[in-house]
Amino acid sequence: MSTDAYGTLQQTDAIGSSAMESVKAELVGLHRARTAVNAIVIGQESVVDQVFIALLCGGHVLLESAPGLGKTLLVRTLGSVCGMGFSRIQFTPDLMPADITGTYTLVSGPSGSAQTTFQQGPIFAQMVLADEINRATPKTQSALLEAMQEGTVTVAGVEYELPVPFFVLATQNPIEMEGTYVLPEAQVDRFFFKITFPFPGVDVLEAILDSTTGSANARAEHALEPEAIVRLQGMVREVPIASALRHSIAHFVRATQPDLPDAHADVRRYVRFGVSPRGAQTLVLAAKAHALLEGRFNVSAEDIRAVALPTFRHRLQLNFEGESAGIDLEALMIKLLDTALRKVR
């Protein structure tokens, strides 16, 4: 594989032939899983790829769309295809942290005496659907977000390890905001990606109607094991990225900070806060996973562009002037990123 204009390392320089065969073998299962999910979740190939990328990076996802576009179907299908234990938590205003993490209960011991035992909550699953996370109180939201961050749950001073792999997909409906608790910026930043579901076109709608209203009932094919996902997560971090591309990402992130001297003029005027270093880390990891998903063991500028929007759409926020002027935040992000990539040394 040749070096591109951005100085991406050659495949043979980055990994030996025997190791490359191991990578290719794992990718066969990954691509089979990708195909199996797309066979059930019709017309959302881009969304499916973004979810797989987050899973390969060990991150968590915030899914946002109107009702009925397939968020729950996607999560259930992904769990079946990847052989991951699945649980669903319906977030409501009366949901308590213990309803998520679990609690100690009194049971009768062998001698008839009472003793306590820990009853695991629904967070103890490899794949967790946190449905309508913004309907729970901040205290309950924090219980989930802390588990996402640490990979552990602490109850009554005792720490419990969560399963590996551990993948949370939280949903929120952007239309029905009454009676909800908006996630604070610091909490939203913990999500690896924010993914929005596009409304399907006519052809896709026809295909959905055909597959869901007939007598045939499509079943998800089991195509990948959790152990393979863990191995793929390790491979993602081995994918090389050229120093010139890292440099461009650093330039981009600084250009999004309205208080820094190298901020873009539109950012100074319209943006309340910019991308955190965590966002930059996310972009690099996501670009590596995108390259691997496409069957390559090096990162290109196109990999960075492909994962930029889900990485940054929840990490930039317009100020009052930007909101009033109707500034397209996603278009601004792409403009800043393209400028940074053109300056690659």
Summary of the structure (lengths in Angstrom):
residues: 345
radius of gyration: 21.7
end to end distance: 21.3
largest distance: 74.2
contacts: 1079
relative contact order: 0.16
helix: 49%
strand: 15%
